[in-house]
Amino acid sequence: MHICFLSQEFPKKGASYGGIGTFLKTFSGQLISKGHQVTVIGLAKVPKETEEFIDGVRIITIPASETKYFAWRRNYKNIDRVILELHGRVSVDIIEGSELNFAFLNKHSKFKYVIRLHGGHHFFAEGENRKVEKWKGFQERKSFAKADGFIAVSDYVKSHTGKFLSFHQKPMEIINYPVPLDRFYTADPAKIVKGRLVFAGTVCEKKGIRQLIDALPLVMEKYPEVHLEAYGRDWKFPDGSSFIEFLKENISSDLGPKINFHGAVLHEDLPRYYEKAELCVFPSHMETQGLVAPEAMAMGKPVIFSKTGPGPETIDDGENGWLCDPFDSADIAEVIIRALDKREKLQSIGEQGQKKAWLKFDPDKNTDQNLAFYSKILCGK
């Protein structure tokens, strides 16, 4: 089978990358290991079209048009051309994209089109309590109408996307993201730094880090050794100013030394940061699934995640981790204190979380589920 992904987020060597890039890297490697072919086609600000192979994955990069008003038309035309040229060289079976990708792409009977719900415009508009933009909303509806099937990365993203967009009675399946269990190895308890909280993700409002920082003084009243290590790229306000600097300006002088912002880090380096954590805390306001919580769980680390969104699908509160209200600093503090009150049980809680992560996010199981779904789509069932 030859699967072609439409995305500009496939990670290049030595670069930091987000959730979709992590998914593409892990999943494409799994597909290739099982004898399948993978191509990723994406747009970028490059002078000319290029084709290269990274770890067996064919990466075709198309120069993004900068034509005013009509760039979208030229970009879709070029993507369509590249797909057909690729198919002429090596037959393509599945074209996969995210929610917006098929809006103006020509649909050909030569292959099937699958949308993976990574979290589209309607989904995040609801989650962030903002209006749906007419243009993006129109594109998502048009894109969904062209799909032959849908994969949701969590039940939550399926149900909340389905409130706004029709799946047109096409095949739909929930398949979780894969976590590379070889990379996220079982952590060594001897490396834990007492009181260390680790946050990973883009440092922005919707990841809940502001509320996490506001929770720290409440936690430190009982556990003064607590400190926060934050790993992730800085988010910028529309005027270009730094969210990290905004946070620092509002941190008291006595709390400042307890918080370290490390900036963007390589994904392959995350395990050694998780390993030193006494608790991994990810109070995100909204996720389709999120990878940081499952990755840390896969290492046997005790994790605090959000009780909103897919949190309850990921963690059974108090059994294999904890869930907090990401909008409420007092609740985040209460959950951290509740976890630290049971320090003697942190390792066993982490072990239970590891068992769940290994079952739910196992890359071999996940890949087999995807291949079975692709086969069903190709057979027209």
C-alpha positions, 0 to 999 in steps of 0.5 A: 500500500502507498499512503500519501499524507498532505502536510507541511509538518513532517519533521526534518532532522534536528528540528523541533516539532509539534503533535502532527509532526510527531504523529507523522514521524512515528506512524510513517516509520511504522508503515515502512517497517511493515512494507508499505510506502509513504509520501508526504507532500507539503507547502513551504517558503522554498525557492523550488520544488524538491524531493528527498527521502528521510528515513525511507519517507519520500518528502515532496516540498512545493513552493507556497504561492504568495499571490495575493487573494489567489494563493490558495487556488495556485497551491491546490493546483500544484498539490493536485499536479504533484499527486498525479505525477507521483501516481504516474511513477508509483501508484498511490492508494490513500491520500490522507489529510487533516480537516481542511486539506481537501477543500479545493483539491480535485477528487480522482477515482484513482485513490481514496481520501481519508481525513484524520481529525487532528482538530480543525477550525470548528473544533477549536472554535468551540473549545476556545469559545470563539466564532467560526470564521465563515471562510474556514468553516466553508472550507471544512464543510467542502473538505469533509464532503470529499472524504471517503472515510474519517479517522478520529484520534479520540472519541472527544474530537469525533463527538465535538467535530460531529456537532458542527460537520457531517461525516456524510455516513462515511466510514469512521473509526477512532484510532489513537495516536501511536507513542514510540515505546522504544523512545519513551522507555521505562524511567529510572526512579533513581533520577527523580529530582524531588519536587520537580514538576515538568511541563511540555508543550507550546508555552501559550495560554491554551496549554494552561501554563499560566494557571499552572504557574499561579498554582505554584504558590499554593502548592509551595505553602505545603511543599516548598521544594516544588519547582517547575521546568517548562519545555516548549517553544514560545508563543507570540502575541499578534504584535510579536511579543513573547508569551514567556516574557509576559509570564515572567513579568507577572511572576513574583521575585520570590517565585521566579527562581522556582521556574525555568523556561527551556524553550523549544527542545528536540522531541528525542530529548523529552524522555530525559526531561520527563525522567527527572520529574516527580510529577508531569503536569499538563493542564491543557485547556483543549486537546484532540488527544495530546501526546505529552501525557501519553508519552510521559505515562508510557515511561511510568511517570505519574501524570496530571492531565486535564479533566476536560477534552480527552483527559478522561479517555486517557487517565482514570482519575486517582488510579493511573494518574490525576485529572484537574480543572485546567482553568482553575489554579486552585484546583490544579494546586489541590491535585498536585498536593493530593498527588504529593501527599501520596509520594509513597504511591507515586511509582505504583500510580505511574506503573498503572499509567504505563500499563494503560499507555502501552495498551491504548497507544501501542504503535504496532496495534495502532498501525494495524488498526489504520491499515485495516481501516485503509483496506476497508476504504479501498474495498468500498465497505 
